[in-house]
C-alpha cells in the first residue's frame, strides 16, 4: 500500500492538512505523527481539481492489483537490493516504561453505565486497554523482529503487521470516518485555546497549569484528574478522561503529562476524523527508531499492539468472537482471555524466530471482510509507510508478490530544503486512494511469492534456529520469577504448617477426650477406693467386735476353770521345757562322743599309714576292720545327732506355741477381769 506519513508540526505557510505521518527530530526519539492534505480554504479548488483530474477513490479487483504489484516489483526491484550493508545491531534494548494507569482505571470503574455508554459512543473501546497487562518479556522479544526495511514484523517465514483495518475494528469508534484523515490546520489555535475548548475551563486556569517539557508544552495528569473528579459537566468529564487516555496510554510521549501534539490530535476528533493512521505511524516510527539506535523507549500504544498480536498467535488462548452480535467488542474478549505470563524473553525469541505459517491465525476471528486500502495515488511510500500487500493473508486473501521498492527509504526528517515538496507529494497521494476488493480465498500463497520470499534480503532480524529446535509448547512453559518462586515456597510452607496445625489440633482434640476419659476413670477409681476403704474399716470394726465376742464367749466359764487351764498350760510348758533341756543335753553328749570317734578314726588312720610302711598285712587287716567299725559307729552317731536336732526343733516349736497360748490366755483373763 502507499501509506504516507509526515510530522505533526508543519510550516504555517503550507496550505496543507496533516494526514498520516511521523517525524524524526534531529535523530531524537521525540518525533510524532502527522499527515498532510488540502486545508479547508482550498476545498472548492480541490473539488474542481478532483473532477478535472479524475482523482476519485478507486476499488480494484484482486487480479488487477495482483498484476500491478508483481509488475512494479519486477521493474523497480525490492526494498533492499543485493549488497545492502546491514545497519541494525543484533539486539535492541527497548524500554516499555509506561505511565501508571491505575488511577485512570479506578475512575473508570467508579463510573456508572450511563457515563460509560457516553464514552463508548464518542471515543470507542479504548478503556478496555486499561486491563491489558503489558508482558515486557514478550514486547522486548517482538521488538527484535521489527524489520524497518519492510515496515513489518518478520518471524521466520512469517510477515505480520498491524493494519488500519485491524486497528479500526479493535478500537470500534462509531464516529470514525475511515477516509477522513487527521489534519492540523495551518492557522491552528494555541495550546491553551484547545484546552479551553476541551475542558471548558477559563484561560487563567489553563495557562497557570501549562508547563514546558523539553521542546513541547504539556499539562499534567494531576491537573486533568482534578477536572475528571470535580467537573460539574458530565460530557466534559468524559472528554477530559478521553484526552488523558490519549496522552497517557495511546501516545505517551511525556510520562505523567499530555503534550500539545496529542492535544491537537484529540481536538481534531470532533471533526469525525480517524486517529488510527496516527497510532500506527507512531508505532512504526518508534519501533524503527529504537531498532536503528539499538536502544530507546517505545512511544506508542503497547497495549493495543499486544492485543493485536494475541489475536494472530494461535498458541495463545484463542478469543471467542461474536462479531455479528450487537455491541460486540473484540478488545473486551481479548482482555477476558487468559494469557501465558512470565515466559522468559529468551524463550519468546527462540519461539518467534522459528514461527511457521501453521502457527499463525492469519485472519483474526473478529475481522469482518471488507475493502482493503492498499495504495495512495501514484506515490508509493510516505515518511513512514507500510505495505498491506505484504500481509494479504491477514485479510483472508491469497498472498502474491508485493511491491516493496523504496519502502526502506520512505522515512525522512521533517526539515531540510525539500521537505515541503515531500509533504506536497504525500498530500497529493492521499487525494486518491486505491482499495482492493475482499474476496474470501484463504491464506494461500502464489509460487512467485514463495520464490521472492525465499530470496528476499532482510535487515538484521533473528533467523530460524536450525539446531536444537524445541516444541513451541516447551518455549511457552512458564518460567517463574524469583518473587513467584519465593511466593510458591511460602505457600508450600504455609500449606505444610496448616496441615501440621490441623494434625496438632486433631491430636489435641483426641488428647482432650482422653483426658476427660482418664478423669472419669480416676474419679471412678477414687470412688471405688473410698468404698473399699469404707468396707475395709467396717470389716476391721466387725472383726474386732467378733474377736471380742469370741473371747468373751471363751471366758464365759468360771475363774477356777480358767485358773485350771492356765495351770495346765503352764505345766505343759514346763514339760516341754524339761524335754527340750534333756534333748539338748543328750545332743551335747552325742557331739562329745562324735568328737571322740573322730579322734579315734584319726589315730587309726595314723596307725594304718605306719603299718603300711612296715608291711604288716595281718595288723593292717585288723586295723581296716576296726576303722570300718568306727566309721559305722561314727555314721550312726551322725544319724542320731540329726534325729536329735530334728526333735530339738520340734520341741522348740511346741515350746513357742505353749508360751503363745499362755500369753493369750493371760490376755483374755485380763480383759475378762477388766
Number of C-alpha atoms within 10 A of each C-alpha: 26 28 30 33 34 34 27 25 17 22 11 11 9 16 17 25 23 27 30 34 33 35 30 22 15 11 11 11 19 17 25 28 31 32 33 33 25 22 18 13 12 11 11 10 10 16 12 11 12 14 10 9 9 10 18 13 15 13 15 15 12 16 11 10 20 18 12 13 19 18 15 16 16 13 11 12 15 22 18 21 12 9 7 10 10 12 11 19 15 11 17 20 16 22 15 18 14 20 15 12 15 11 10 18 15 11 13 16 12 9 10 9 10 8 14 16 12 15 21 18 13 19 21 21 21 21 22 20 23 18 16 18 14 18 18 19 18 20 21 21 24 20 21 28 26 26 23 28 22 25 24 23 19 25 25 19 15 20 20 21 23 20 21 20 20 20 20 19 17 22 22 21 19 14 17 22 13 15 13 13 27 30 26 25 22 19 11 11 12 11 19 24 17 19 24 17 12 19 23 17 16 13 12 10 12 19 15 10 14 18 14 10 12 9 7 12 17 24 27 18 17 12 14 19 18 11 19 22 11 10 17 10 12 12 16 18 24 22 20 20 23 19 24 27 20 21 28 26 25 22 24 24 24 21 16 19 22 25 26 20 23 22 21 21 22 22 18 18 18 12 15 17 19 23 24 21 27 26 24 26 28 28 23 24 30 24 27 23 20 23 26 14 17 16 15 19 17 27 27 26 20 25 20 24 17 19 20 21 20 21 23 20 17 15 16 15 14 19 22 13 16 14 14 9 8 7 9 14 20 26 26 18 17 25 18 13 14 12 15 12 17 17 19 19 18 13 19 19 22 19 24 25 21 21 19 14 14 10 15 18 19 23 20 22 16 21 19 15 14 13 16 21 23 21 25 24 23 15 18 23 27 29 29 31 30 31 24 26 26 23 23 24 22 26 28 20 22 20 24 24 25 25 27 27 22 19 25 19 17 19 23 19 16 26 15 8 7 9 15 16 10 16 28 17 19 31 27 19 24 27 18 18 21 21 20 21 17 17 15 11 12 16 18 14 15 12 12 13 16 15 11 15 15 10 9 14 17 19 20 20 22 20 16 17 14 7 6 5 12 12 9 17 9 10 19 18 14 13 15 15 12 9 9 12 12 12 13 13 12 12 12 12 12 12 12 12 12 12 12 12 12 12 12 12 12 12 12 12 12 12 12 12 12 12 12 12 12 12 12 12 12 12 12 12 12 12 12 12 12 12 12 12 12 12 12 12 12 12 13 12 12 12 12 12 12 13 12 14 12 12 17 15 10 14 18 11 10 9 13 9 11 18 14 12 14 18 13 13 17 16 13 17 20 15 13 19 18 14 17 20 14 13 17 16 12 14 19 14 13 17 16 12 14 19 13 13 18 15 12 16 19 13 13 17 15 12 15 20 12 13 16 13 9 10 10 12 11 10 14 18 12 12 17 15 12 15 19 13 13 17 16 12 14 19 14 13 17 15 12 15 19 13 13 18 15 12 16 19 13 13 19 16 13 17 21 15 13 20 17 12 16 20 13 12 20 15 13 18 19 10 13 14 9 6
